[in-house]
């Protein structure tokens, strides 16, 4: 027993070190910044909040809110919750405050809701839970308010569907300030980086100015119509992440849970259906581009040029989708090799 004791201690220290390295890597990949002005960040000014509610600057400028800062604690809780839902959408709420045009998310909590693969439905039980949770948070001097909601889009990217747009518009009408966050747990597992977006809707009948094209994201063919119909009804906010020394214990506790789940699963296996679906989706998009180009040839020279241009645009997007699938598969293989080194490597005792 005594001869094995040093080895056990050494292995325990080694695994603890590996967990810490994994957490640091996760923080670097997601560009989580450590802040030092902790008191200023956690200070809640109720009079400033009331003043903001009376002024309502977002009514004068629909683009008033431009940034969202999310604590690493809230981020990790959202990701763990989203991953626990698998292919089913989940939903939760965001606690935080507002600092000028920046919305600061301090914490998040899951809601007991019924979900499907395409939507989540909040019932009476969820509203009761929300009221109880926020009341208990006030009792322990967490004075931040609920300033938004989050939900998951398993495997089809971060954007607002028609139902999401309607929900967000309703909340912005009665519960301002309010933000919508979308997390894709499937793409998060595949890429190793949190796939997340933050959004606010425009007022009804508001025509947004022409905006620069946003960063391209792959959207399944079955969802493109829903995305295209509503994409001009909302805008994205710039997202950044932060952590503080006050979050350290809770963050380490949550990370251990997240790290165990990550080690005990394989993205190649858990996301096998997702990867297969991506390949089929790419094939469908190629057929659609080919079909569009073929139809253009019977109309005329100018129409043929337009059709060719549109087809080339679609083909370039398909190429980007293909690269993304390949990179995700390589990432999954590399993760498996690293896990094998961490967990299954047998050290020589000679």
Secondary structure, 3 states (H helix, E strand, C coil): CHHHHHHHHHHHHHHHHHHHHHHHHHHHHCCEEECCCHHHHHCCCHHHHHHHHHHCHHHHCCCCCCEEEEEHHHHHHHHHHHHHCCCCCCEEEEEEEEECCEEEEEEEEECCCEECCCCEECCHHHHHHHHHHHHHHHHCCCCCEEEEEEEECCCCCCCCCHHHHHHHHHHHHHCCCCEEEEECHHHHHHHCCCCEEEEEECCCCCCCCCCCCCCCCCCCHHHHHHHHHHCCCEEEEEEEEEECHHHHHHHHHHHHHHHHHHHCCCHHHHCHHHHHHHHHHHHHHHHHHHHHHHHHCCCCHHHHHHHHHHHHHHHHHHHHHHHHHHHHHHHHHHHHHHHHHHHHCCCCCC
